[in-house]
Amino acid sequence: MATRRKSHHGGAETGRLTVTARLGARVIDVSIIIVSFNAAPDLERCLATLHQAPPHADHDIVVVDNASSDGSVAAAQRWPDVKVIASTKNKGFAAAANTGIRSTSGASVLLLNSDTIVPAGAVDGLLRELRRHPDASVAGPRLVDASGRPELSFGRMLTPFNEWRQKRTLRGIERRDPATLQRVDALTHEEQWPDWVSGACLLVWRADAEAVGLLDERFFMYTEDVDFCAALRARGRRILFTPAVEVVHLRGRSVAAAPPATAEAYQRSHLAFYRKHHPALAGLLELYKRLRP
């Protein structure tokens, strides 16, 4: 169900590939899609922040639940303006996100993790930044943890070398290495044009998302955001990281409940990504994964 807010524009978006979406006579600026799996407390918190300071942009909110067993569906249904789609099985993130996108009509779509806290003005700010750059399909905010420490939520296309660099940086963050922390803080305070931004909070023009066939459902969980951004870039569109908007990402609450399944899902998606984008290397990666203790 849509939340009524005054629209800031009366016609089509100025973006080259964007269209105005209408529900009756009303423009929907942004459809917020939250995929949930066994993270009821996080989902309740996320929805509460969206309602405590709702976006001024006309919007609707959809929760797609992947067969949770912890009361997530009931938690979402407490909000009368939230549309809840309850799946009978866990279809994975990409498939669930696509279900949510197809059920809405907003001119833009915000993919939002259930383990995020959305401050006042964040959705409007992200939409404003995306509108400011007509050549951009996607905008991602600066993600921080509960203590305000920045997350490296963007990067270059996944290749063996780029993955090594990214993982080295992530290890430095985990070790609280001063040089790494300083570098990440500086990077996340500058506007960037990376190859991808995190799907934890990703705003995309609907027309662009539909032009590439939405998210590739071969990716059950992980790397689907990198693949999605790659498809958009292949059409000549750009990916924006903006430090002008900040969102809290508590990271991994739903996956922490089932670490073996999470690790297996990552391995499958990782291999599927290489088969799609680097087929010459996929065989070596598969052999490495089999031999790795």
C-alpha positions as CSV (number, residue, x, y, z in Angstrom):
1,M,0.0,0.0,0.0
2,A,1.3,3.4,-0.8
3,T,2.1,6.2,1.6
4,R,0.7,9.5,0.6
5,R,3.2,12.3,0.3
6,K,3.2,15.4,-1.8
7,S,5.1,14.9,-5.0
8,H,8.0,17.1,-5.9
9,H,7.4,16.9,-9.6
10,G,4.4,16.7,-11.8
11,G,5.7,15.0,-14.9
12,A,8.3,12.6,-16.2
13,E,11.7,12.4,-14.6
14,T,14.5,14.3,-16.2
15,G,16.7,11.2,-16.3
16,R,17.3,10.0,-19.9
17,L,15.8,6.5,-19.4
18,T,13.3,7.2,-16.6
19,V,9.6,7.3,-16.8
20,T,6.9,8.5,-14.5
21,A,5.0,5.8,-12.7
22,R,1.4,6.4,-11.7
23,L,-1.0,4.7,-9.4
24,G,-4.3,6.1,-10.4
25,A,-3.7,9.8,-10.7
26,R,-0.8,9.9,-8.2
27,V,2.9,9.8,-9.0
28,I,5.0,7.3,-7.0
29,D,8.5,8.6,-6.8
30,V,10.1,5.6,-5.1
31,S,9.1,2.1,-4.2
32,I,11.0,0.7,-1.2
33,I,11.6,-3.0,-1.4
34,I,12.8,-4.9,1.7
35,V,13.7,-8.6,1.5
36,S,13.5,-10.3,4.8
37,F,14.6,-13.7,6.2
38,N,14.5,-14.6,9.9
39,A,15.4,-11.1,11.1
40,A,12.2,-9.9,12.7
41,P,13.8,-7.5,15.2
42,D,15.8,-5.8,12.5
43,L,12.8,-5.7,10.1
44,E,10.7,-4.0,12.8
45,R,13.5,-1.5,13.5
46,C,14.0,-0.7,9.8
47,L,10.2,-0.2,9.3
48,A,10.0,2.0,12.4
49,T,12.8,4.3,11.1
50,L,11.0,4.6,7.8
51,H,7.8,5.6,9.6
52,Q,9.3,7.8,12.3
53,A,10.6,10.2,9.6
54,P,9.0,9.1,6.3
55,P,10.4,10.3,3.0
56,H,8.7,13.5,1.6
57,A,8.8,11.8,-1.8
58,D,5.7,9.9,-2.7
59,H,6.5,6.3,-1.9
60,D,5.3,2.8,-1.1
61,I,6.9,0.1,1.0
62,V,6.9,-3.6,0.2
63,V,8.3,-6.4,2.3
64,V,9.1,-9.7,0.6
65,D,9.6,-12.4,3.2
66,N,11.6,-15.5,2.2
67,A,9.7,-18.0,4.3
68,S,10.9,-16.8,7.7
69,S,10.0,-18.8,10.8
70,D,10.5,-16.1,13.3
71,G,7.4,-14.0,13.0
72,S,8.8,-11.6,10.4
73,V,5.6,-11.6,8.3
74,A,3.5,-10.7,11.4
75,A,5.9,-8.0,12.3
76,A,5.7,-6.4,8.9
77,Q,1.9,-6.7,8.8
78,R,1.6,-4.5,11.9
79,W,2.2,-1.5,9.6
80,P,-1.1,-1.1,7.6
81,D,0.6,0.9,4.8
82,V,3.2,-1.8,4.2
83,K,2.5,-4.4,1.5
84,V,3.7,-7.8,2.6
85,I,4.4,-10.6,0.2
86,A,5.0,-13.9,2.1
87,S,6.9,-16.5,0.0
88,T,6.4,-20.2,0.9
89,K,10.1,-20.9,0.3
90,N,13.4,-19.1,0.4
91,K,13.9,-17.9,-3.1
92,G,17.1,-16.0,-2.4
93,F,17.7,-12.3,-2.4
94,A,17.6,-11.6,-6.2
95,A,14.4,-13.5,-6.8
96,A,12.6,-11.9,-3.8
97,A,13.8,-8.4,-4.8
98,N,12.4,-9.0,-8.3
99,T,9.1,-10.1,-6.9
100,G,8.9,-6.8,-4.9
101,I,9.9,-4.7,-7.9
102,R,7.3,-6.3,-10.1
103,S,4.6,-5.6,-7.5
104,T,5.2,-1.9,-7.5
105,S,5.2,1.0,-9.9
106,G,7.5,3.6,-8.5
107,A,9.6,5.6,-11.0
108,S,12.6,4.5,-8.9
109,V,13.2,1.5,-6.7
110,L,15.1,1.4,-3.4
111,L,16.5,-2.0,-2.5
112,L,16.9,-1.9,1.3
113,N,18.2,-4.6,3.6
114,S,16.1,-5.3,6.7
115,D,19.2,-4.7,8.9
116,T,19.4,-1.0,8.0
117,I,18.5,2.0,10.0
118,V,17.3,4.9,7.7
119,P,17.8,8.4,9.1
120,A,15.4,11.2,8.4
121,G,16.0,12.6,4.9
122,A,18.1,9.7,3.7
123,V,15.7,8.4,1.0
124,D,14.9,12.0,-0.2
125,G,18.6,12.7,-0.3
126,L,19.5,9.6,-2.3
127,L,16.7,10.4,-4.8
128,R,18.0,14.0,-5.0
129,E,21.5,12.8,-5.8
130,L,20.3,10.4,-8.4
131,R,18.3,13.1,-10.1
132,R,21.3,15.4,-10.1
133,H,23.2,13.0,-12.4
134,P,21.1,12.2,-15.6
135,D,23.7,9.7,-16.7
136,A,23.5,7.6,-13.5
137,S,21.2,4.6,-13.1
138,V,22.1,3.8,-9.5
139,A,22.9,5.8,-6.3
140,G,24.3,4.2,-3.1
141,P,24.8,6.0,0.2
142,R,27.7,5.9,2.7
143,L,27.0,2.9,4.9
144,V,28.2,2.9,8.5
145,D,27.9,0.5,11.3
146,A,26.2,1.1,14.6
147,S,29.3,3.0,15.9
148,G,29.5,5.2,12.8
149,R,32.4,3.4,11.3
150,P,32.2,3.4,7.5
151,E,31.7,0.3,5.4
152,L,33.5,-0.2,2.1
153,S,30.2,-0.5,0.2
154,F,31.4,0.0,-3.3
155,G,34.2,-1.1,-5.6
156,R,35.6,-2.3,-8.9
157,M,34.3,-5.1,-11.0
158,L,35.0,-8.5,-9.4
159,T,38.2,-10.0,-10.8
160,P,40.8,-12.1,-9.0
161,F,43.0,-9.1,-8.5
162,N,40.2,-6.7,-7.5
163,E,38.8,-9.3,-5.1
164,W,42.3,-9.7,-3.5
165,R,42.5,-5.9,-3.0
166,Q,39.0,-5.7,-1.6
167,K,39.5,-8.6,0.8
168,R,42.9,-7.2,1.9
169,T,41.1,-3.9,2.8
170,L,38.3,-5.7,4.6
171,R,40.9,-7.6,6.7
172,G,42.6,-4.3,7.5
173,I,39.2,-3.0,8.7
174,E,38.6,-6.1,10.8
175,R,42.1,-5.7,12.4
176,R,41.4,-2.0,13.0
177,D,44.6,-1.2,11.1
178,P,45.0,2.6,11.4
179,A,46.2,3.1,7.8
180,T,43.4,1.1,6.3
181,L,40.7,2.8,8.5
182,Q,42.1,6.2,7.5
183,R,42.0,5.3,3.8
184,V,38.5,3.9,3.9
185,D,37.2,6.9,5.8
186,A,38.8,9.3,3.2
187,L,37.3,7.2,0.3
188,T,33.9,7.2,1.8
189,H,33.8,10.9,2.2
190,E,34.3,11.5,-1.5
191,E,31.8,11.1,-4.3
192,Q,32.8,8.1,-6.4
193,W,31.9,6.5,-9.7
194,P,32.6,2.8,-8.9
195,D,31.6,-0.3,-10.8
196,W,29.1,-1.3,-8.1
197,V,27.5,-0.2,-4.9
198,S,26.1,-2.4,-2.2
199,G,22.6,-3.9,-2.6
200,A,22.1,-3.2,1.2
201,C,20.8,0.2,0.1
202,L,20.6,0.8,-3.6
203,L,18.4,3.3,-5.5
204,V,17.8,2.6,-9.2
205,W,15.6,4.1,-11.9
206,R,12.9,1.5,-12.7
207,A,13.2,2.0,-16.4
208,D,16.9,1.1,-16.2
209,A,16.3,-1.9,-14.0
210,E,13.6,-3.2,-16.4
211,A,15.8,-2.6,-19.4
212,V,18.4,-5.1,-18.0
213,G,15.7,-7.7,-16.9
214,L,15.9,-6.8,-13.2
215,L,18.3,-8.8,-11.0
216,D,19.8,-12.1,-12.2
217,E,18.1,-14.8,-10.2
218,R,21.0,-17.2,-10.6
219,F,22.6,-15.4,-7.7
220,F,20.8,-16.7,-4.6
221,M,22.7,-14.4,-2.3
222,Y,25.8,-12.3,-2.7
223,T,27.3,-10.8,-5.9
224,E,23.9,-10.0,-7.4
225,D,24.4,-6.3,-6.8
226,V,27.8,-6.4,-8.6
227,D,26.2,-8.3,-11.5
228,F,23.2,-5.9,-11.6
229,C,25.5,-2.8,-11.8
230,A,27.6,-4.5,-14.5
231,A,24.5,-5.0,-16.6
232,L,23.5,-1.3,-16.2
233,R,27.1,-0.2,-17.0
234,A,27.0,-2.3,-20.2
235,R,24.1,-0.1,-21.4
236,G,26.3,3.0,-20.9
237,R,24.8,4.0,-17.6
238,R,26.8,5.0,-14.5
239,I,26.9,4.0,-10.8
240,L,27.1,6.7,-8.2
241,F,28.4,6.5,-4.6
242,T,27.4,9.6,-2.6
243,P,28.7,10.5,0.8
244,A,25.9,13.1,1.0
245,V,23.6,10.4,2.4
246,E,24.4,8.1,5.3
247,V,22.5,4.9,6.3
248,V,23.3,2.6,9.2
249,H,23.9,-1.0,8.2
250,L,24.0,-3.5,11.0
251,R,25.3,-6.3,8.7
252,G,24.5,-9.9,8.6
253,R,21.8,-10.4,11.2
254,S,19.8,-12.7,9.1
255,V,22.7,-14.7,7.7
256,A,24.3,-15.1,11.2
257,A,21.4,-17.4,12.1
258,A,22.6,-20.0,9.5
259,P,26.4,-19.6,8.9
260,P,26.9,-22.9,7.0
261,A,24.0,-22.2,4.6
262,T,25.3,-18.6,4.2
263,A,28.8,-19.8,3.3
264,E,27.4,-22.3,0.8
265,A,25.2,-19.7,-0.8
266,Y,28.2,-17.4,-1.1
267,Q,30.3,-20.1,-2.8
268,R,27.5,-20.9,-5.3
269,S,26.9,-17.2,-6.2
270,H,30.7,-16.5,-6.4
271,L,31.1,-19.4,-8.8
272,A,28.0,-18.4,-10.8
273,F,29.4,-14.9,-11.1
274,Y,32.7,-16.2,-12.6
275,R,30.9,-18.5,-15.0
276,K,29.0,-15.5,-16.3
277,H,31.6,-12.8,-16.3
278,H,35.0,-14.7,-16.4
279,P,34.2,-18.1,-17.9
280,A,37.9,-18.8,-18.7
281,L,38.6,-18.6,-14.9
282,A,35.6,-20.4,-13.6
283,G,37.1,-23.9,-13.9
284,L,40.2,-22.8,-11.9
285,L,38.0,-21.2,-9.2
286,E,35.8,-24.3,-8.9
287,L,39.0,-26.5,-8.6
288,Y,40.3,-24.1,-5.9
289,K,37.1,-24.3,-3.9
290,R,37.1,-28.1,-4.1
291,L,40.7,-28.4,-2.9
292,R,40.5,-25.7,-0.3
293,P,40.3,-27.2,3.2
